[in-house]
Amino acid sequence: MSLFVYGGIVLACMGLGGALLHQNHLRKIIALNLFTSGIFLFFIASNPNDPVVQAIVLTGIVVALAATALGLGLVRAAKDYP
């Protein structure tokens, strides 16, 4: 296994721990982004030349971006709501 696989596992564990331990919603969103980045790194490092894995990771990046935008919008709306 390469160093990138271990790096992906470490990133995923750090992100999951941050999402479970922090109370601030913005920090939870950042931690979940770190978690998904670790998962993407693990997938790409474990199968570097597989086009199906690359397509799944690319789709996951787009979905993660949309989910982050939605989460940030919800945090902002909840902050503005009295």
Helices and strands as residue ranges (DSSP letters): H 3-21, H 25-46, H 51-80
